[in-house]
Amino acid sequence: MDYPTKEKLQLAEHSVTPAPGSSEASAEKPEEANSCCFCCSYRAGSISIAIFYLVVHLSFLGLAITVFCSVGVRNIGATGFATLSVTTISIVLISLMLYGAVKRRHQYLLAWAVWEGLNIGLGTAGLVISLFGLGAIGLVGFIAIGLRILFLYIVLQYRGQLMAQPPKSEGNAQA
């Protein structure tokens, strides 16, 4: 039978505070008290959005390369190069957003936010123009654009939280 010793009782009386940056410490931070989707912090939402976008864009890039390299396709043309270029730029900016969200650096979130805002604007214009030809099926596109606006809002809220925090000193920035 294991009896409590004097050392064990002293350790139980004087609990150790968690290290800065640990999950327990970040749960107690008031700047992360706001939540996205009523279940997680804006930081967790931003990281989840970045991972989701990265998986989707990498899958699309792999599919596009597979189609363009198939035997029947000889000339991919300007549309193919534009598709590959836009997808590659998106992957780079999403990777920067993921890095910024994980490391809590607001500067890396801005490039993706501008790119996503541009994509939402162009996508909305294209959807409105094509809505006349698509009919009611085109309304599904508005749901996708609404989700993209929500994702952009979550990332911008997290960026605002990061900008409101006091800057780290040089000694703490290296750790």
PyMOL commands that set and color helices and strands:
alter all, ss='L'
color gray80, all
select helices_A, chain A and resi 6-13+23-27+30-32+42-68+77-103+107-164+170-173
alter helices_A, ss='H'
color red, helices_A
select strands_A, chain A and resi 35-36+40-41
alter strands_A, ss='S'
color yellow, strands_A
deselect
rebuild
show_as cartoon
